[in-house]
Amino acid sequence: MAARRRKVSSGRGGGHKYPRSARVGETLREIIAEELVRIDDERLEFVTVTGIEVDDELNRAHVYFDSLAGEEGDDEIIEALSHHRVRLQGAIAAQIRAKKTPILDFRPDVALRSAERIDDILREDRKRRGDLPALDDTV
């Protein structure tokens, strides 16, 4: 009778509850956010990295951002982020252990802005119906 072998985990990749690309995306978000604080560029002063989507092969990462400048500032922010792409990718390469660093692609977070618009519409509707005090009336 053959002896049963117990599978021994190597500690690599086992037991994680979400995909590697999601874990890498969160790590990249933290690294990029830290590096943006260090970059001396006025165009990036009020930019927040809201999320990152990394493809399964780690070739490309879509970096989603929002800023106080809103949609009007998107083109200038994308230009600034693209200008600093090499520095950002260098910071990523220095802080993660991976064979390659994904190419960064910068995009405004339209989902976040859409949610804000919906919230504004609902707030205005409640205010119009008398369910919510006007913003000027609250203290």
Short mmCIF file of the C-alpha atoms (twelve columns), coordinates in Angstrom:
data_MODEL
# 
_entry.id   MODEL 
# 
loop_
_atom_site.group_PDB 
_atom_site.id 
_atom_site.type_symbol 
_atom_site.label_atom_id 
_atom_site.label_alt_id 
_atom_site.label_comp_id 
_atom_site.label_asym_id 
_atom_site.label_seq_id 
_atom_site.Cartn_x 
_atom_site.Cartn_y 
_atom_site.Cartn_z 
_atom_site.pdbx_PDB_model_num 
ATOM 1   C CA . MET A 1   0.000   0.000  0.000   1 
ATOM 2   C CA . ALA A 2   1.432   3.346  -1.010  1 
ATOM 3   C CA . ALA A 3   2.010   5.893  1.702   1 
ATOM 4   C CA . ARG A 4   -0.012  9.050  1.372   1 
ATOM 5   C CA . ARG A 5   1.983   12.217 1.031   1 
ATOM 6   C CA . ARG A 6   0.823   15.369 2.632   1 
ATOM 7   C CA . LYS A 7   1.029   18.416 0.407   1 
ATOM 8   C CA . VAL A 8   3.412   20.927 1.900   1 
ATOM 9   C CA . SER A 9   2.857   24.554 1.016   1 
ATOM 10  C CA . SER A 10  5.915   26.424 -0.137  1 
ATOM 11  C CA . GLY A 11  4.506   29.624 1.287   1 
ATOM 12  C CA . ARG A 12  4.327   31.164 -2.155  1 
ATOM 13  C CA . GLY A 13  0.928   32.058 -3.512  1 
ATOM 14  C CA . GLY A 14  -1.037  29.767 -1.249  1 
ATOM 15  C CA . GLY A 15  -3.806  30.893 1.022   1 
ATOM 16  C CA . HIS A 16  -4.448  34.311 -0.510  1 
ATOM 17  C CA . LYS A 17  -8.081  35.270 -0.814  1 
ATOM 18  C CA . TYR A 18  -7.710  37.608 -3.773  1 
ATOM 19  C CA . PRO A 19  -5.684  37.501 -6.996  1 
ATOM 20  C CA . ARG A 20  -2.024  38.411 -7.228  1 
ATOM 21  C CA . SER A 21  -2.814  41.294 -9.591  1 
ATOM 22  C CA . ALA A 22  -5.053  42.857 -6.905  1 
ATOM 23  C CA . ARG A 23  -2.327  42.501 -4.263  1 
ATOM 24  C CA . VAL A 24  0.266   43.996 -6.606  1 
ATOM 25  C CA . GLY A 25  -2.162  46.798 -7.496  1 
ATOM 26  C CA . GLU A 26  -2.574  47.774 -3.847  1 
ATOM 27  C CA . THR A 27  1.193   47.734 -3.321  1 
ATOM 28  C CA . LEU A 28  1.700   49.886 -6.419  1 
ATOM 29  C CA . ARG A 29  -0.954  52.342 -5.190  1 
ATOM 30  C CA . GLU A 30  0.926   52.786 -1.911  1 
ATOM 31  C CA . ILE A 31  4.310   53.211 -3.610  1 
ATOM 32  C CA . ILE A 32  3.000   55.708 -6.176  1 
ATOM 33  C CA . ALA A 33  1.125   57.706 -3.530  1 
ATOM 34  C CA . GLU A 34  4.300   57.954 -1.423  1 
ATOM 35  C CA . GLU A 35  6.376   58.980 -4.429  1 
ATOM 36  C CA . LEU A 36  3.864   61.657 -5.505  1 
ATOM 37  C CA . VAL A 37  4.383   63.338 -2.131  1 
ATOM 38  C CA . ARG A 38  8.122   63.519 -2.857  1 
ATOM 39  C CA . ILE A 39  7.745   64.924 -6.384  1 
ATOM 40  C CA . ASP A 40  8.000   68.719 -6.484  1 
ATOM 41  C CA . ASP A 41  5.444   69.483 -9.201  1 
ATOM 42  C CA . GLU A 42  2.619   71.953 -8.579  1 
ATOM 43  C CA . ARG A 43  0.372   70.111 -11.021 1 
ATOM 44  C CA . LEU A 44  0.371   67.073 -8.710  1 
ATOM 45  C CA . GLU A 45  -0.242  68.843 -5.383  1 
ATOM 46  C CA . PHE A 46  -3.849  67.743 -4.884  1 
ATOM 47  C CA . VAL A 47  -3.821  64.454 -6.789  1 
ATOM 48  C CA . THR A 48  -5.003  61.256 -5.116  1 
ATOM 49  C CA . VAL A 49  -4.379  57.775 -6.501  1 
ATOM 50  C CA . THR A 50  -7.770  56.094 -6.093  1 
ATOM 51  C CA . GLY A 51  -6.987  52.673 -7.523  1 
ATOM 52  C CA . ILE A 52  -4.811  50.597 -9.799  1 
ATOM 53  C CA . GLU A 53  -5.734  47.754 -12.120 1 
ATOM 54  C CA . VAL A 54  -2.868  45.455 -13.051 1 
ATOM 55  C CA . ASP A 55  -3.183  42.862 -15.805 1 
ATOM 56  C CA . ASP A 56  -2.521  39.233 -14.901 1 
ATOM 57  C CA . GLU A 57  0.902   39.203 -16.588 1 
ATOM 58  C CA . LEU A 58  1.959   42.394 -14.760 1 
ATOM 59  C CA . ASN A 59  2.752   44.074 -18.079 1 
ATOM 60  C CA . ARG A 60  0.530   47.140 -17.655 1 
ATOM 61  C CA . ALA A 61  -1.024  48.995 -14.743 1 
ATOM 62  C CA . HIS A 62  -3.878  51.490 -15.152 1 
ATOM 63  C CA . VAL A 63  -3.455  54.130 -12.451 1 
ATOM 64  C CA . TYR A 64  -6.729  55.890 -11.582 1 
ATOM 65  C CA . PHE A 65  -6.576  59.311 -9.955  1 
ATOM 66  C CA . ASP A 66  -8.784  62.145 -8.778  1 
ATOM 67  C CA . SER A 67  -7.937  65.722 -7.873  1 
ATOM 68  C CA . LEU A 68  -9.460  68.904 -6.558  1 
ATOM 69  C CA . ALA A 69  -9.035  70.379 -10.061 1 
ATOM 70  C CA . GLY A 70  -11.774 68.056 -11.342 1 
ATOM 71  C CA . GLU A 71  -12.219 67.265 -15.011 1 
ATOM 72  C CA . GLU A 72  -10.725 70.604 -16.049 1 
ATOM 73  C CA . GLY A 73  -7.339  69.612 -14.641 1 
ATOM 74  C CA . ASP A 74  -7.205  66.062 -16.028 1 
ATOM 75  C CA . ASP A 75  -5.110  66.774 -19.132 1 
ATOM 76  C CA . GLU A 76  -2.494  68.715 -17.181 1 
ATOM 77  C CA . ILE A 77  -2.338  66.013 -14.486 1 
ATOM 78  C CA . ILE A 78  -1.978  63.222 -17.051 1 
ATOM 79  C CA . GLU A 79  0.819   65.214 -18.677 1 
ATOM 80  C CA . ALA A 80  2.580   65.668 -15.311 1 
ATOM 81  C CA . LEU A 81  2.176   61.997 -14.350 1 
ATOM 82  C CA . SER A 82  3.456   60.902 -17.755 1 
ATOM 83  C CA . HIS A 83  6.445   63.230 -17.332 1 
ATOM 84  C CA . HIS A 84  7.281   61.512 -14.015 1 
ATOM 85  C CA . ARG A 85  6.465   57.963 -15.207 1 
ATOM 86  C CA . VAL A 86  10.107  56.800 -15.290 1 
ATOM 87  C CA . ARG A 87  10.673  58.035 -11.727 1 
ATOM 88  C CA . LEU A 88  7.484   56.320 -10.524 1 
ATOM 89  C CA . GLN A 89  8.394   53.057 -12.238 1 
ATOM 90  C CA . GLY A 90  11.898  53.302 -10.749 1 
ATOM 91  C CA . ALA A 91  10.415  53.666 -7.261  1 
ATOM 92  C CA . ILE A 92  8.241   50.616 -7.913  1 
ATOM 93  C CA . ALA A 93  11.197  48.574 -9.166  1 
ATOM 94  C CA . ALA A 94  13.223  49.524 -6.082  1 
ATOM 95  C CA . GLN A 95  10.492  48.515 -3.633  1 
ATOM 96  C CA . ILE A 96  8.947   45.321 -5.026  1 
ATOM 97  C CA . ARG A 97  10.504  41.977 -5.810  1 
ATOM 98  C CA . ALA A 98  9.342   41.199 -9.313  1 
ATOM 99  C CA . LYS A 99  10.971  40.227 -12.573 1 
ATOM 100 C CA . LYS A 100 9.442   43.227 -14.311 1 
ATOM 101 C CA . THR A 101 7.748   46.503 -13.513 1 
ATOM 102 C CA . PRO A 102 4.397   47.158 -15.184 1 
ATOM 103 C CA . ILE A 103 4.134   50.065 -17.592 1 
ATOM 104 C CA . LEU A 104 2.016   52.769 -15.965 1 
ATOM 105 C CA . ASP A 105 -0.977  54.277 -17.747 1 
ATOM 106 C CA . PHE A 106 -2.755  57.210 -16.054 1 
ATOM 107 C CA . ARG A 107 -6.527  57.756 -16.168 1 
ATOM 108 C CA . PRO A 108 -9.002  59.917 -14.270 1 
ATOM 109 C CA . ASP A 109 -11.306 57.949 -11.968 1 
ATOM 110 C CA . VAL A 110 -14.624 58.528 -13.746 1 
ATOM 111 C CA . ALA A 111 -16.425 55.998 -11.535 1 
ATOM 112 C CA . LEU A 112 -15.667 58.080 -8.453  1 
ATOM 113 C CA . ARG A 113 -16.826 61.254 -10.185 1 
ATOM 114 C CA . SER A 114 -20.024 59.562 -11.368 1 
ATOM 115 C CA . ALA A 115 -20.768 58.454 -7.804  1 
ATOM 116 C CA . GLU A 116 -20.245 62.034 -6.592  1 
ATOM 117 C CA . ARG A 117 -22.638 63.332 -9.258  1 
ATOM 118 C CA . ILE A 118 -25.283 60.793 -8.259  1 
ATOM 119 C CA . ASP A 119 -24.855 61.764 -4.608  1 
ATOM 120 C CA . ASP A 120 -25.257 65.457 -5.518  1 
ATOM 121 C CA . ILE A 121 -28.434 64.718 -7.504  1 
ATOM 122 C CA . LEU A 122 -29.925 62.707 -4.649  1 
ATOM 123 C CA . ARG A 123 -29.015 65.409 -2.128  1 
ATOM 124 C CA . GLU A 124 -30.634 68.100 -4.288  1 
ATOM 125 C CA . ASP A 125 -33.756 65.967 -4.684  1 
ATOM 126 C CA . ARG A 126 -34.036 65.459 -0.919  1 
ATOM 127 C CA . LYS A 127 -33.473 69.159 -0.342  1 
ATOM 128 C CA . ARG A 128 -36.148 70.019 -2.922  1 
ATOM 129 C CA . ARG A 129 -38.625 67.665 -1.212  1 
ATOM 130 C CA . GLY A 130 -37.779 69.122 2.202   1 
ATOM 131 C CA . ASP A 131 -36.142 65.947 3.565   1 
ATOM 132 C CA . LEU A 132 -32.750 67.588 4.009   1 
ATOM 133 C CA . PRO A 133 -31.855 71.121 5.148   1 
ATOM 134 C CA . ALA A 134 -30.029 73.327 2.677   1 
ATOM 135 C CA . LEU A 135 -26.239 73.235 3.031   1 
ATOM 136 C CA . ASP A 136 -26.184 76.940 3.944   1 
ATOM 137 C CA . ASP A 137 -28.598 76.327 6.841   1 
ATOM 138 C CA . THR A 138 -26.468 73.700 8.586   1 
ATOM 139 C CA . VAL A 139 -23.897 74.703 11.154  1 
# 
